[in-house]
Structures are given as C-alpha cells and as structure tokens.
Amino acid sequence: MKETNPWFRPNKGGGIALANDGHLQLSFLGVGSAFATTMFQSNLFVIKGPNHVLIDYGSKASVALNRAGLSTLDIENLLVTHSHADHIGGIEEWCLMARYAAPFVKKCARGEYKPNLLTTADYAHILWDSSLRGGLEHSEETQPGRRLALSDYVNIVHGGYLTGYGRPVYHIVVGSGESAIDLKLMRTNHIPDSSASWQSAFYSLGVLIDDRVLVSGDTMFDRELIDVFGSKAEAIFHDCQDYTGGVHASYEELTGLAATHKARTILYHLPDPIKNKFNPKEDGFVGWARSYEQGSYFFD
C-alpha cells in the first residue's frame, strides 16, 4: 500500500541510531497502552543531530530498547511525563545502571557518570517521594547517616517557567545550535477520572517539540490543549483509547476534532483491540502510530 504519511520513513536498518543528520526525528520504542501485550509501551525517542531525548521509560522499555540495539546506559536524556508504570517503570533500573554499572562500562568512578533527568522542580519531588525513593534511597550510605538522593543518580534539569499559555508551561533545551531540541512541557488532565481539568488533576505533562510536534502524553480529551499547543504544530501525536470514559481521550471524542486537526493527528498509546474496531484514515486522521521496527517520523 502506498505510504500516505508525509513524515514517516520505513526503517531499513533494523534498530535506532541516537544521532542523525540534524533533522527532527521521532522513533517510538512502542505505541501500546499500559496493558497492551503486542505493541510495547508508548515510550519514544526524539533525535536531532547528536542529541536525543527519551520521553518516558516504562516497565517494558528495557526489552524494547534491547531489541532496538541499545542499552539503558545509552539514554543520556530522559523526560518523564507522569508516574504510571508504563512511563516510569524502568527509571529505577536507569538510575541503578548509571551509578553501579557505568563504572565498569564507561570506565569511570562511581557517581561520576550521571545522565540527565528532564523535569520540573515540582515533579522531581513527586517522582522521588512517591515512586523511586523506596528502591533507590537505601542502596548505600555515602557517609554515616546520609543515604542517597535522586541527585546522586542523575543530573536533575529543571524547566524554566513560561507565561501566556493559560496553564503551567516549562521550557527545556537539550543541546545547542541548530541541533538543539526545544521542549515545552505543559500540564495535562489525566488522573483521577473525576478531574475536570489540569488544575484539579494529579501531575502529568504533555510535550511540544521544537514548536513543530505536539505529543499529548496521557490525557483525557482536552480540546484547549489541542487548540493552544497543536493548532500551529505540523503534527499531533495523541493518546487514544477505544471507549469513552476513564482517563484517556477516546477515539470517538477525537473524531469530533476539526478536519484540519485530524489531518495532522497520529494516534498512539493504543490498546490491543483498537485496530480491529476503527479505521483512522477513513475518519480523517493520519493513522495509527508505528514503532521504530516499521520506521520513524522525520520533520525536515
């Protein structure tokens, strides 16, 4: 079948290279939801020149990473959107590998190698206190009575705050010059299912990349999110579930978007049954997202 996605290029090399010729590239380790068994989890690499960022590192991601010819120690920059296991389940491994395996692999002293955790000051505390602390704090005592902190494992890179968007937005730049990756992180409305907006929701984030590509992260249907951050984007990657209700945007809700939005929207974070229920191209979307094993998305 003829390829109709203007950004998609088939994968001819089999894996993922974490550098390219300078074009903005998105390569999904997986495109599945938390409970998908056939598509891995929706964790994705953003690659541009010598720079890369992995958005989320879930509980199944190390297996997908290995299949892509990469190691946990290859992840230099990790951005986390929220605290569900399909997005943070591999972070303890990432931290432990950086502190205890890197000295053997990278020939450095313990604690000398620290990858970068891209986040906000508020979420760094949530991530440590609510999810990571139990497995990482007690690994050693750096001195009597002093146990480990998140900053002993990684460099915590906080985003600067931006105004004028109607909701909290944070700005992080990875790299420099023409190959820099510009990231804007915005609050989203994901959980609990009773939350009416991002203001009453637990902390979760979407990502606008180079002001060109919106990745929704996990969110309930939020037309304002798409209108404010997706209207000028070349492409929108939006999470999608196969029923209305719960904590993700549904296929039915997303079909109500303007045709101009749908024509730029690729659906990801997919439950296993969804592909047998709907035909996104017939409904005006670009289509289902595809993992690196099929190809990557390039924005020239």
C-alpha positions as CSV (number, residue, x, y, z in Angstrom):
1,M,0.0,0.0,0.0
2,K,1.3,3.4,-0.9
3,E,2.6,5.5,2.1
4,T,0.4,8.5,2.7
5,N,2.1,9.8,5.9
6,P,4.3,12.7,4.8
7,W,6.6,12.3,7.8
8,F,7.0,8.5,8.0
9,R,10.1,6.8,6.6
10,P,10.4,3.0,6.7
11,N,13.2,1.5,8.9
12,K,15.9,0.0,6.7
13,G,18.5,-0.5,9.4
14,G,16.6,-2.6,12.0
15,G,17.4,-0.5,15.1
16,I,17.6,3.0,16.3
17,A,20.6,5.3,15.9
18,L,20.7,8.0,18.5
19,A,22.2,10.6,16.1
20,N,21.2,11.8,12.7
21,D,22.0,14.4,10.1
22,G,20.2,17.2,12.0
23,H,16.5,16.6,11.1
24,L,14.0,16.3,13.9
25,Q,13.2,12.6,14.3
26,L,10.7,10.7,16.4
27,S,11.2,6.9,16.9
28,F,8.7,5.0,19.1
29,L,10.0,2.1,21.1
30,G,6.4,1.1,21.3
31,V,2.9,2.5,20.6
32,G,0.8,0.5,23.1
33,S,-1.1,1.4,26.2
34,A,-0.2,0.4,29.7
35,F,-1.9,-3.0,29.3
36,A,-1.1,-3.7,25.6
37,T,0.7,-7.0,25.1
38,T,1.6,-6.7,21.4
39,M,2.9,-3.2,20.9
40,F,5.2,-2.4,23.9
41,Q,4.6,0.8,25.7
42,S,4.4,4.3,24.3
43,N,8.0,5.5,25.0
44,L,9.7,7.4,22.3
45,F,13.0,8.9,21.3
46,V,13.4,12.4,20.0
47,I,16.6,12.6,18.0
48,K,18.2,15.6,16.3
49,G,21.8,15.8,15.2
50,P,24.0,14.5,18.1
51,N,21.2,15.0,20.6
52,H,18.5,12.7,21.9
53,V,15.7,12.7,24.5
54,L,13.7,9.6,25.5
55,I,10.2,10.5,26.5
56,D,9.3,8.1,29.3
57,Y,10.9,4.8,30.2
58,G,8.3,2.2,31.2
59,S,8.4,-1.2,32.8
60,K,8.8,-3.0,29.5
61,A,11.0,-0.4,27.8
62,S,14.4,-2.1,28.5
63,V,13.3,-5.1,26.4
64,A,12.2,-2.9,23.6
65,L,15.4,-0.9,23.9
66,N,17.5,-4.1,23.7
67,R,15.6,-5.1,20.5
68,A,16.5,-1.7,19.1
69,G,20.2,-2.4,19.6
70,L,20.5,-0.1,22.6
71,S,21.2,-0.3,26.3
72,T,19.8,1.5,29.3
73,L,23.2,3.3,29.6
74,D,22.7,4.8,26.1
75,I,19.9,7.0,27.5
76,E,21.6,10.4,28.1
77,N,18.4,12.5,28.5
78,L,15.1,11.2,29.9
79,L,11.9,13.3,30.1
80,V,9.1,11.9,32.3
81,T,5.5,12.8,31.7
82,H,3.9,11.2,34.7
83,S,4.0,8.5,37.3
84,H,2.3,5.4,35.8
85,A,4.4,2.3,35.4
86,D,4.3,2.3,31.6
87,H,6.0,5.7,31.8
88,I,8.4,5.4,34.8
89,G,8.7,1.6,35.4
90,G,12.2,1.5,34.0
91,I,13.6,4.5,35.8
92,E,14.9,2.7,38.8
93,E,16.9,0.4,36.5
94,W,18.2,3.5,34.6
95,C,19.4,5.1,37.9
96,L,21.0,1.9,39.3
97,M,22.7,1.2,36.0
98,A,24.1,4.8,35.9
99,R,25.6,4.5,39.4
100,Y,26.7,0.9,39.6
101,A,27.1,-0.4,36.0
102,A,28.5,2.7,34.4
103,P,31.8,2.5,36.3
104,F,32.5,-0.8,34.5
105,V,31.1,0.0,31.1
106,K,32.3,3.7,30.9
107,K,35.4,3.2,33.0
108,C,34.6,5.9,35.5
109,A,34.3,6.3,39.2
110,R,31.0,5.6,41.0
111,G,28.8,8.6,40.7
112,E,30.9,10.3,38.1
113,Y,28.6,9.4,35.3
114,K,25.1,10.9,35.6
115,P,22.5,11.1,32.8
116,N,20.1,13.9,32.7
117,L,16.5,13.8,34.0
118,L,14.5,16.5,32.4
119,T,11.6,17.6,34.5
120,T,10.1,20.3,36.7
121,A,11.0,21.1,40.2
122,D,7.5,20.1,41.4
123,Y,7.5,16.8,39.6
124,A,11.1,15.8,40.6
125,H,9.9,15.7,44.2
126,I,6.8,13.8,43.4
127,L,8.7,11.2,41.3
128,W,11.3,10.7,44.1
129,D,9.0,10.7,47.2
130,S,6.1,8.7,45.7
131,S,7.8,6.3,43.3
132,L,11.5,6.0,43.3
133,R,12.7,6.6,46.9
134,G,11.9,3.1,48.3
135,G,14.1,1.3,45.7
136,L,16.9,3.9,45.5
137,E,17.5,5.7,48.8
138,H,18.9,2.8,50.7
139,S,21.4,1.3,48.2
140,E,24.3,2.7,50.1
141,E,25.3,5.4,52.6
142,T,27.7,8.0,51.1
143,Q,28.6,8.8,54.7
144,P,27.3,7.7,58.1
145,G,23.6,8.6,58.3
146,R,23.4,10.0,54.7
147,R,21.5,7.9,52.3
148,L,21.2,8.5,48.6
149,A,19.0,11.2,46.9
150,L,17.8,11.3,43.3
151,S,20.6,13.8,42.5
152,D,23.2,11.1,43.4
153,Y,22.0,9.1,40.4
154,V,21.1,11.7,37.8
155,N,21.5,15.4,36.9
156,I,18.1,16.9,37.5
157,V,17.4,19.5,34.8
158,H,14.5,21.8,35.7
159,G,12.5,23.6,33.1
160,G,12.1,27.3,33.2
161,Y,8.6,28.6,33.6
162,L,6.8,30.2,30.6
163,T,3.8,32.5,30.8
164,G,0.9,33.3,28.4
165,Y,-0.4,29.8,27.7
166,G,-3.3,29.6,30.2
167,R,-1.7,26.7,32.1
168,P,1.7,26.0,33.5
169,V,4.4,25.5,30.8
170,Y,8.0,24.7,31.3
171,H,10.9,25.1,28.9
172,I,14.0,22.9,28.5
173,V,16.6,23.0,25.7
174,V,18.8,20.0,25.0
175,G,22.0,20.7,23.1
176,S,22.9,23.9,21.3
177,G,22.9,25.5,17.9
178,E,20.8,24.2,15.0
179,S,20.7,20.7,16.5
180,A,19.2,21.8,19.8
181,I,15.9,20.1,20.9
182,D,13.4,22.6,22.2
183,L,10.9,21.2,24.7
184,K,7.9,22.9,26.2
185,L,6.2,20.8,28.9
186,M,2.6,21.6,29.7
187,R,0.2,20.4,32.4
188,T,-2.4,17.9,31.3
189,N,-5.6,16.3,32.8
190,H,-5.0,12.6,33.1
191,I,-6.0,11.3,36.6
192,P,-8.2,10.9,38.5
193,D,-11.1,10.2,36.2
194,S,-13.3,12.7,38.1
195,S,-10.9,15.6,37.4
196,A,-12.5,18.4,35.4
197,S,-9.2,20.0,34.2
198,W,-5.5,20.0,34.7
199,Q,-6.0,22.3,37.7
200,S,-7.5,19.5,39.8
201,A,-5.6,16.7,38.2
202,F,-2.5,14.9,39.5
203,Y,0.7,16.0,37.9
204,S,1.1,15.0,34.3
205,L,2.7,16.6,31.3
206,G,2.4,16.8,27.5
207,V,5.3,17.9,25.3
208,L,5.7,20.4,22.4
209,I,8.8,19.6,20.5
210,D,10.6,22.5,18.5
211,D,7.2,24.2,18.3
212,R,6.5,21.6,15.5
213,V,5.2,18.4,17.1
214,L,2.7,18.1,19.9
215,V,2.9,14.8,21.9
216,S,-0.1,14.8,24.2
217,G,1.2,12.4,26.8
218,D,-1.6,10.8,28.7
219,T,-4.6,13.0,29.0
220,M,-8.4,12.9,28.9
221,F,-9.9,14.7,26.0
222,D,-8.9,18.4,26.3
223,R,-9.8,20.5,23.3
224,E,-8.0,23.5,24.7
225,L,-4.7,21.5,24.8
226,I,-5.0,20.8,21.1
227,D,-6.2,24.3,20.2
228,V,-3.4,26.1,22.1
229,F,-0.5,23.8,21.5
230,G,-1.5,21.8,18.4
231,S,-3.0,24.4,16.2
232,K,0.3,25.6,14.8
233,A,2.1,22.3,15.1
234,E,2.9,20.3,12.0
235,A,1.9,17.1,13.6
236,I,0.0,15.9,16.7
237,F,0.6,12.6,18.3
238,H,-2.4,12.0,20.6
239,D,-3.0,9.1,23.0
240,C,-6.2,7.2,22.3
241,Q,-8.4,4.6,23.9
242,D,-11.2,2.6,22.3
243,Y,-14.1,3.6,24.6
244,T,-15.3,6.9,26.1
245,G,-14.8,7.5,29.8
246,G,-11.8,6.8,32.0
247,V,-8.6,8.7,31.9
248,H,-7.6,8.9,28.2
249,A,-9.1,10.6,25.2
250,S,-11.3,8.2,23.3
251,Y,-11.3,7.6,19.6
252,E,-14.9,8.9,19.4
253,E,-14.0,12.1,21.1
254,L,-11.1,12.7,18.9
255,T,-13.2,12.2,15.8
256,G,-15.0,15.3,16.8
257,L,-11.9,17.5,16.2
258,A,-11.8,19.9,13.2
259,A,-10.8,18.2,10.0
260,T,-7.6,20.4,9.9
261,H,-6.6,19.0,13.3
262,K,-7.3,15.4,12.4
263,A,-5.4,15.7,9.2
264,R,-2.3,16.2,11.3
265,T,-3.0,13.7,14.1
266,I,-1.4,10.3,14.6
267,L,-2.9,8.1,17.3
268,Y,-0.7,6.3,19.8
269,H,-0.8,4.7,23.3
270,L,-3.2,2.1,21.8
271,P,-5.0,-0.8,23.5
272,D,-4.7,-4.1,21.7
273,P,-8.3,-4.3,20.3
274,I,-8.4,-0.8,18.9
275,K,-7.1,-1.6,15.4
276,N,-9.9,-4.1,14.8
277,K,-12.6,-1.5,15.8
278,F,-11.7,1.6,13.8
279,N,-10.2,2.9,10.6
280,P,-8.5,6.2,11.4
281,K,-7.6,7.1,7.8
282,E,-11.3,6.8,6.8
283,D,-12.2,9.1,9.7
284,G,-9.7,11.8,8.7
285,F,-6.7,11.0,10.9
286,V,-3.2,10.4,9.5
287,G,-3.4,6.9,11.0
288,W,-2.1,4.7,13.9
289,A,1.4,5.4,15.2
290,R,4.1,2.9,14.3
291,S,7.1,1.8,16.2
292,Y,10.7,2.0,15.1
293,E,10.6,-1.5,13.8
294,Q,8.4,-0.2,11.0
295,G,10.0,3.2,10.7
296,S,10.4,6.7,12.2
297,Y,8.9,10.1,11.8
298,F,11.1,12.9,10.3
299,F,10.3,16.6,10.1
300,D,12.6,18.2,7.5
